[in-house]
């Protein structure tokens, strides 16, 4: 129950930051942005103190660690794969255009509109 209250407070802090942004509509843009950022930072601090918040931040940390272990393709591999995909898309578009045009000709002939 305490965790739910903390998450509600975090949500209300975000809402307060956004409300401050609109309340300060005549102020400098820096103050408006600071209002939102303070609301978000306070909300993150309150959410982090709850059990679901701690699990979420641990999940985020584990996700970053997992992304670092990924073997990313080289520039050459990326360009080759992109080329194959673009070539396939062009060939498929031409094929579908040919099928569509031939079906349209057949339908026109069947309906007596073709010459």
Helices and strands as residue ranges (DSSP letters): H 2-23, H 29-48, H 51-69, H 75-110
